Amino acid sequence: MTALAGANLIYGLGMLEMGVTFDFGQLVMDSEFAKMIKQCVQGIPVNDETLSVDTIKEIGPFKDFVSHESTFNYMKSISHPKLIDRRNRAKWEERGATSLHERALDEARRILSEHEVPPLPDDVRSAIRSIVEETENQLDVGRNEPEF
């Protein structure tokens, strides 16, 4: 990742109180923030397509570019947070007026209840098993010594 104000590491997602406390809702929020940061530091592609050169020629000067489909499509590709609610207050209240943390906790609960961890490939399981067995054998060496 390129530097953002000199930083190139995102650390401590989900941590509160200097890492003493962990919060799943905070983890989900921090994950969304990290995705937004990563997208920002990648920069904005600048080319004929993203500059909408053809659209500008089509519409002409001093006309409405904001409502054009290409503007909407490129804006969607730049920012699409899952949890941050950018609707106006009335719409937010209609949908229950939940806080960002409440929505993040709901998402954390959904992930914990629905996510299925894919099984490890057999060669990886075998490698891990051999590491565990080797470590257990090393620990058993000290235990098998006679007691005095």
C-alpha positions in Angstrom: 0.0 0.0 0.0 1.3 3.5 -0.7 1.7 6.0 2.0 -1.2 7.9 3.5 0.4 10.7 5.5 3.4 8.5 5.9 1.6 5.5 7.2 1.5 2.2 5.4 0.0 0.0 8.1 -3.6 -0.3 9.3 -3.4 -1.9 12.8 -5.7 -2.6 15.7 -9.0 -3.3 14.0 -11.7 -4.0 16.6 -9.5 -3.0 19.5 -10.6 -0.5 22.2 -8.8 0.7 25.3 -5.3 0.3 23.7 -6.1 -3.3 22.8 -7.4 -4.4 26.3 -10.9 -4.7 24.9 -12.1 -6.2 21.6 -15.4 -5.3 20.1 -16.9 -7.2 17.1 -18.9 -4.2 16.1 -15.8 -2.0 16.1 -14.0 -4.7 14.0 -16.7 -4.5 11.3 -16.7 -0.7 11.4 -12.9 -0.6 11.2 -12.9 -3.1 8.3 -15.2 -0.7 6.4 -12.9 2.3 7.2 -9.8 0.3 6.1 -11.5 -0.6 2.8 -12.2 3.1 2.2 -8.6 4.1 3.1 -7.1 1.4 0.8 -9.3 2.6 -2.1 -8.1 6.2 -1.5 -4.4 5.4 -1.4 -4.8 3.5 -4.7 -5.6 6.8 -6.4 -8.1 7.6 -9.0 -7.6 6.2 -12.5 -7.4 9.0 -15.1 -8.0 8.0 -18.7 -10.4 8.9 -21.5 -13.0 6.5 -20.1 -12.9 7.8 -16.5 -12.7 11.4 -17.7 -15.9 10.6 -19.7 -14.5 12.4 -22.8 -17.1 10.8 -25.0 -19.9 11.8 -22.6 -18.6 15.4 -22.5 -18.7 15.5 -26.3 -22.2 14.0 -26.3 -23.7 16.4 -23.8 -21.8 19.6 -24.7 -20.7 22.5 -22.6 -22.7 24.0 -19.7 -25.2 21.1 -19.5 -26.0 18.5 -16.8 -23.3 15.9 -16.3 -24.2 14.9 -12.8 -27.4 13.1 -13.7 -25.7 11.2 -16.6 -25.5 7.4 -16.2 -21.7 7.4 -16.6 -21.3 9.8 -13.7 -23.5 7.6 -11.5 -21.6 4.5 -12.5 -18.1 5.9 -11.7 -19.3 7.4 -8.5 -20.7 4.0 -7.5 -17.3 2.4 -8.2 -15.5 5.0 -6.0 -17.6 4.7 -2.8 -20.0 2.0 -1.7 -19.9 1.5 2.1 -22.1 -1.2 3.5 -22.6 0.3 6.9 -22.3 4.1 6.6 -25.7 5.5 6.0 -25.6 8.6 3.8 -29.3 9.1 3.5 -30.9 12.3 4.9 -32.2 12.3 8.5 -35.8 11.6 7.6 -34.9 8.5 5.6 -32.5 7.3 8.3 -35.3 7.7 10.9 -37.8 5.8 8.7 -35.3 2.9 8.6 -35.1 2.7 12.4 -32.5 5.5 13.2 -29.9 2.9 14.1 -26.4 4.0 14.9 -23.3 2.9 13.0 -22.3 0.7 15.9 -25.7 -1.0 16.0 -25.6 -1.8 12.3 -22.0 -3.1 12.7 -23.0 -5.4 15.6 -25.8 -6.7 13.5 -23.4 -7.4 10.6 -20.9 -9.1 13.0 -23.7 -11.3 14.3 -24.7 -12.2 10.8 -21.1 -13.0 9.8 -20.7 -15.2 13.0 -23.9 -17.1 12.4 -23.6 -17.6 8.6 -19.9 -17.7 7.7 -18.6 -21.2 6.9 -14.8 -21.6 7.1 -13.5 -23.5 4.1 -11.6 -26.6 5.1 -7.8 -26.5 4.9 -6.3 -28.5 2.0 -5.0 -31.9 3.1 -1.3 -30.9 2.6 -1.7 -27.9 4.8 -3.5 -29.9 7.5 -0.8 -32.5 7.3 2.0 -29.8 7.7 0.2 -28.3 10.7 -0.3 -31.8 12.3 3.4 -32.6 11.9 4.4 -29.3 13.6 2.1 -30.0 16.5 3.4 -33.6 16.8 7.0 -32.5 16.7 6.3 -29.9 19.4 4.5 -32.4 21.5 7.4 -34.8 21.2 9.9 -32.1 22.2 7.8 -31.3 25.3 7.4 -35.0 26.2 11.2 -35.4 26.3 11.4 -33.3 29.4 8.4 -35.0 31.0 9.8 -38.5 30.6 12.9 -37.8 32.7 13.0 -39.6 36.0 11.8 -37.7 39.1 14.1 -37.3 42.1 
